[in-house]
Amino acid sequence: MSALPERIEDGPGRELPRSLWERLRTDPVHAPEHLALSASERHAPAAAAWVQERRSTYAHTPAELAQMAKRKHAALSRFGGAATGVGGIVTVIPDMAATAWIQSRMVFFIAAAYGYDPFDPMRPAELLVLQGLYPDPASARQALDGVGTSVLQAYVGSKLERDQALASQLAKMVGRRAIKRFAGRLIPFAAIAFNAIGNERETRARADETIKYYGG
């Protein structure tokens, strides 16, 4: 008997929106907040639809749905890492941004799998907590409200300084703490394997943290 399909649709939603990429580059200091707000807008409908479709078709438990989301998004991170590994240092920042976006999508799917409303305004706040950027959802939600209602201000500094600031924020968001993890990613083509393996490992680790957070 063949395994049940693990379809997670909404292909365009998996890709980092161009408008978000521009906000990240313009305001790198608040990159996590911008990504969390955009994730809430884009991923909540997809997560809700996916869980409803799965539960109406098969008798999946919350834990089974969560593992399904983990496997699918880990695979997306692996394939995305292989694609962006071609450019080495030129694509390392876009690679981290894409990985952060996939991981954010996964968090919404896992939360929905455990019965949490993906449209709840606390979901993006919890994403920031899972990324280790805020100590609790309340303070994260306060930061999100400040970014969402303020006028976007351009980062004062050179392009290199902006890129460095964005790279630092994105590394925290995807769980890439150690500098040594970047070494193999900076060589064009050779970075394909490093990116693919590293991105999948980081996404699986984020999935385990998310499952523990929502599933207990």
C-alpha positions, -999 to 999 in steps of 0.1 A, spaced: 0 0 0 15 34 -10 20 61 15 -6 89 18 3 120 -2 18 149 17 7 177 -6 13 212 7 1 235 -20 3 272 -26 35 272 -46 39 310 -51 35 315 -13 67 295 -7 88 321 -25 101 353 -7 79 382 -20 99 409 -39 82 436 -18 95 419 14 130 415 0 131 452 -6 119 460 29 146 437 44 173 454 24 161 489 32 155 483 69 177 454 79 176 462 116 139 453 116 142 425 92 127 398 116 97 420 123 91 427 86 93 390 77 70 379 106 43 404 95 45 393 59 45 357 70 13 362 89 -3 377 59 9 352 33 11 319 53 -20 320 76 -45 314 47 -23 286 33 -19 269 67 -56 270 74 -65 256 40 -39 228 43 -50 216 77 -87 217 67 -80 197 35 -59 172 54 -84 166 81 -114 164 57 -96 137 37 -77 116 63 -79 111 100 -45 126 108 -35 134 144 -20 168 152 14 152 156 12 135 123 3 167 105 32 185 123 56 158 111 42 161 76 48 199 76 84 193 90 93 169 63 79 190 35 95 223 45 128 206 53 128 194 17 119 228 4 149 242 24 172 216 9 162 222 -27 163 260 -22 198 258 -7 211 238 -36 198 263 -60 213 294 -43 246 276 -36 256 282 -72 266 318 -64 286 313 -32 290 346 -13 269 364 -39 238 344 -30 244 337 7 221 366 19 193 357 -5 197 321 6 193 329 42 163 351 34 146 323 15 153 298 42 139 322 69 108 325 47 103 288 43 109 283 81 83 309 89 58 291 66 65 259 84 59 275 118 24 286 107 17 251 94 28 234 125 8 258 147 -23 251 126 -16 214 129 -19 216 166 -52 236 165 -38 271 169 -55 297 147 -30 308 121 -48 341 118 -43 350 154 -20 381 158 1 362 183 14 337 157 39 361 141 50 371 176 55 335 185 76 331 154 100 358 167 102 340 200 110 307 183 138 325 164 152 335 198 148 372 191 124 381 219 119 365 254 81 362 252 52 367 227 40 399 244 72 418 239 75 405 204 39 416 196 47 450 209 77 453 186 55 441 156 29 467 163 56 494 164 71 483 131 37 479 114 25 514 123 57 534 118 69 549 86 97 528 71 130 546 76 160 539 53 190 524 71 218 549 75 250 535 61 267 521 31 254 491 11 280 469 27 269 480 61 233 473 52 242 439 39 262 431 70 233 441 92 209 420 72 232 390 72 235 392 109 197 393 114 190 366 90 216 343 105 198 346 138 165 340 122 174 307 106 195 294 135 229 299 119 248 310 150 284 298 143 305 318 118 323 286 108 290 274 92 295 300 65 328 288 53 317 262 28 289 284 16 311 311 2 326 291 -26 305 291 -58 291 257 -68 309 240 -39 284 257 -17 256 237 -33 261 207 -10 268 229 21 236 249 15 214 219 8 226 200 39 229 230 62 195 245 53 177 212 58 194 207 92 185 241 104 149 238 92 145 204 109 159 219 141 135 248 139 106 223 133 115 203 164 115 235 185 82 245 170 66 211 176 77 212 212 64 248 216 29 240 202 26 203 209 40 202 243 
